[in-house]
Amino acid sequence: MGTRGSLGPLTAAARDRVEAGRTASVSEVVRAGLRALDREEALLDELLKARLAEALADPRPAQPAEEVRSGLAARHAKRTGQGA
């Protein structure tokens, strides 16, 4: 079952890989790209899970939402030159 699509500006890069003998076809380039994307997403999922576990295991008490908001507002004001 074939699928047609456009790679837009990436078409030339895919064809270059085929012409250089790095891959057998543009389809193979796309498959390799999808596999790389799957690996990247899996790594990000692992990182997020690790960060979440770390945050949940943090024994410090939670910070009140209003304190977080005011701290972010102050930080934003400082970075943008707005406010005191």
Kinemage of the C-alpha trace (Angstrom):
@kinemage 1
@onewidth
@group {chain A} dominant
@subgroup {mainchain}
@vectorlist {calphas} color= white
{ca met a 1} P 0.000 0.000 0.000
{ca gly a 2} L 1.749 3.144 -1.196
{ca thr a 3} L 1.247 6.569 0.260
{ca arg a 4} L 1.876 9.720 -1.682
{ca gly a 5} L 2.894 12.980 -0.125
{ca ser a 6} L 5.088 15.991 -0.527
{ca leu a 7} L 8.281 16.615 1.394
{ca gly a 8} L 8.340 20.225 0.300
{ca pro a 9} L 11.808 21.747 0.636
{ca leu a 10} L 13.137 18.479 2.101
{ca thr a 11} L 12.658 16.671 -1.218
{ca ala a 12} L 16.085 17.752 -2.466
{ca ala a 13} L 17.785 16.579 0.730
{ca ala a 14} L 16.061 13.190 0.480
{ca arg a 15} L 17.043 12.805 -3.171
{ca asp a 16} L 20.628 13.818 -2.360
{ca arg a 17} L 20.829 10.949 0.135
{ca val a 18} L 19.582 8.508 -2.499
{ca glu a 19} L 21.931 9.826 -5.192
{ca ala a 20} L 24.879 9.631 -2.781
{ca gly a 21} L 24.031 5.985 -2.135
{ca arg a 22} L 23.274 6.576 1.538
{ca thr a 23} L 19.761 5.152 1.107
{ca ala a 24} L 18.060 3.116 -1.582
{ca ser a 25} L 14.995 5.327 -1.994
{ca val a 26} L 13.212 8.440 -0.805
{ca ser a 27} L 10.776 6.113 0.986
{ca glu a 28} L 13.699 4.676 2.929
{ca val a 29} L 14.747 8.215 3.899
{ca val a 30} L 11.240 8.894 5.211
{ca arg a 31} L 11.156 5.594 7.137
{ca ala a 32} L 14.545 6.367 8.702
{ca gly a 33} L 13.311 9.825 9.643
{ca leu a 34} L 10.202 8.390 11.293
{ca arg a 35} L 12.289 5.872 13.227
{ca ala a 36} L 14.555 8.702 14.426
{ca leu a 37} L 11.495 10.707 15.463
{ca asp a 38} L 10.164 7.694 17.383
{ca arg a 39} L 13.501 7.378 19.221
{ca glu a 40} L 13.534 11.088 20.036
{ca glu a 41} L 9.970 10.988 21.362
{ca ala a 42} L 10.782 7.927 23.481
{ca leu a 43} L 13.780 9.732 24.996
{ca leu a 44} L 11.645 12.787 25.749
{ca asp a 45} L 9.003 10.570 27.364
{ca glu a 46} L 11.677 8.993 29.566
{ca leu a 47} L 13.023 12.420 30.515
{ca leu a 48} L 9.561 13.726 31.389
{ca lys a 49} L 8.775 10.636 33.468
{ca ala a 50} L 12.075 10.989 35.321
{ca arg a 51} L 11.484 14.695 35.982
{ca leu a 52} L 7.939 14.005 37.168
{ca ala a 53} L 9.125 11.241 39.495
{ca glu a 54} L 11.805 13.589 40.826
{ca ala a 55} L 9.249 16.338 41.447
{ca leu a 56} L 6.806 13.970 43.137
{ca ala a 57} L 9.570 12.610 45.375
{ca asp a 58} L 10.674 16.115 46.426
{ca pro a 59} L 10.027 16.353 50.187
{ca arg a 60} L 9.769 20.139 50.206
{ca pro a 61} L 6.280 21.540 50.765
{ca ala a 62} L 4.341 22.718 47.733
{ca gln a 63} L 4.569 26.401 46.903
{ca pro a 64} L 1.225 28.253 46.918
{ca ala a 65} L -0.040 29.134 43.427
{ca glu a 66} L -0.272 32.852 44.217
{ca glu a 67} L 3.367 32.854 45.292
{ca val a 68} L 4.334 31.190 42.018
{ca arg a 69} L 2.277 33.689 39.999
{ca ser a 70} L 3.709 36.724 41.767
{ca gly a 71} L 7.245 35.381 41.394
{ca leu a 72} L 6.731 34.799 37.679
{ca ala a 73} L 5.207 38.262 37.259
{ca ala a 74} L 8.192 39.856 39.017
{ca arg a 75} L 10.624 37.857 36.907
{ca his a 76} L 8.786 38.844 33.722
{ca ala a 77} L 8.747 42.513 34.735
{ca lys a 78} L 12.480 42.430 35.413
{ca arg a 79} L 13.259 40.780 32.072
{ca thr a 80} L 11.063 43.124 30.059
{ca gly a 81} L 11.937 46.281 31.973
{ca gln a 82} L 8.368 46.735 33.156
{ca gly a 83} L 7.659 47.530 36.774
{ca ala a 84} L 9.987 48.256 39.645
